[in-house]
C-alpha cells in the first residue's frame, strides 16, 4: 500500500504563499484535497506519475501549481495569492492513472490557515 505524508502547512496572511509537500513511498499519481471546518472534503489538484498531466479545481486554477520530484519521492503544491477561503486541512492521496478518481486512503493532513 502506498504511504503518503503531508507537510508544509501553517499560518499566512491573505495574498501570501505556502508550499505543501507530500512524501510518498511508491511512485504513483497523486491528488491534493482539502476540508474546511464544517464542509465536505473537496478536490484541489492532481498530477500523474510522470508529471506530464495535471488537473486543478476552478477555485485554485491560476493560483496553485502542482509538481513532483520523483528523485525525492515528493509532490509539491505551491499555493500563491492565498485567500481566507483557502483555509482548510489539506490532504494528499493516491489517484488513478487518469487522475480523476481517488483510490488511496487519507493521511493526517496539514493545516493551512489564511488570515484576512
N, C-alpha and C positions, 0 to 999 in steps of 0.2 A: 504494500500500500504506500502510495506517495505521501510523504510527510511535508507539510508546508508550515512556515513560521513567519508571522508578520512582525515588523518593527518600524520605527521611524515616526510614530505619531507624536503629537504634542499640542501646545497652545500657540496660536499665531493670530496676529491681527488681520482683519479684513484687508484684502489686497496683497497679503504676503504669500509665501511659498513654503511648501514642505515636500520632502521626498520620502515616500514609503518604500520599504523593501520587503520582499517575500522570498525567503530562502527555501529551496526545495531539495528533496533527497533524490529525485529522479526526474530527468528532463521530460516535460510534458507541456501541453497547452495550459495556460493559467488565466484565471479571471480575478478581477477585484470587484468586491461587492461592499455595500455599506448599509448600516442600520442606524437610523436616528432614533432617539428616545420616543417610544410610543408609536413607531412606524414600522412597516414591514421592511425586510431586507431587500435592497434593490441592486441591480446590476450597474456597474460603473464602467468597466473596461475589460478587455481580454486580448491575449496575444497567443499566437500559435507557437509550436515548439521551436521553429527556427527563426521566429521574429519577423517573418515576411508578411504576416496578416494580422491586423488589429481591428478592434471594434470599440466604440465609445457610446455611452448614453448621450442623448441630446443635451442633458443638463451639464455635462462636463466637456463636451466637444469644443476644441479650441483653447481650453484652459489646462486640461490634463494630458499628459503623454505617458504611455506605457512603453516599456522597453525591457530587454533582457540581456544578461551577460551569462551565457552558458558556461563560460570558463569559471565563473564564480558561483554558479548554481543559484542565481538571484534574478528575480523580476523586480523592476522598479516602477513606481507610479509617481511621476513628477507632477505636482499639483501647484499651479500658479493662479494668480488672481483669485485667491480663496475668498469665499463668501460665508457669512454666518450659516447659511443653509447647507453648507458642506459639512457642518459639524455632525459627526457620527462615529461609530466604531467601524473601522474598515477591516475587511477580511479578504484573504485570498483563498482560492480553491481551484482544484484541478478542473479543467474543461475538456469537452470532447475535441477531437482533432479539428472539427469545423467551427470551434469556439462559439457555439450557440447553445450548448447545453452544459450545465454544471454536473459533473459526475463525481466530484470529490466531497470530502467531509469538511467541516468547519474547524478552524483553529481558535485560538483565544482572541484574535483580533488586536487592533491597535487603535487607541482613541485619538481622534483629531477634533480639536476644539478651535473654532474661529470666532474671535470676539469682534464686536462691531465698534 
